[in-house]
Amino acid sequence: MKRAVPYHNDLMKALSNSTEAAAYLNAVAEDQDIKFLLKALRNVVEAQGGITKLSKKTKLSRTQLYRTLSVDGNPEITTLDAILKVYNIRIGFYSEEQVQRRHAA
């Protein structure tokens, strides 16, 4: 049996770049599953310094951030925006036509 190839370190390295992190979050968001999106966002947070660092930059408590990003989290748009702003990532909306063109490219 082949051994699994660990990817966590490579993922963390890639997600430390805001452009890569935004592309990763967009790809996960296409699945339209909030649990996967929150897990992806937790990965970005980890790669970019962790909850404590994020808490200081957003002025949100660590407890609130852990709760927000948990599997059962239900973040408000303002909270998501505050988190993403720290990483120079913005929430965006795209027309179906834009999505189709992007997939065709």
Secondary structure as GFF3:
##gff-version 3
##sequence-region A 1 105
A	DSSP	alpha_helix	8	15	.	.	.	ID=ss1
A	DSSP	alpha_helix	18	29	.	.	.	ID=ss2
A	DSSP	alpha_helix	34	47	.	.	.	ID=ss3
A	DSSP	alpha_helix	51	58	.	.	.	ID=ss4
A	DSSP	alpha_helix	62	68	.	.	.	ID=ss5
A	DSSP	alpha_helix	77	86	.	.	.	ID=ss6
A	DSSP	alpha_helix	96	104	.	.	.	ID=ss7
###
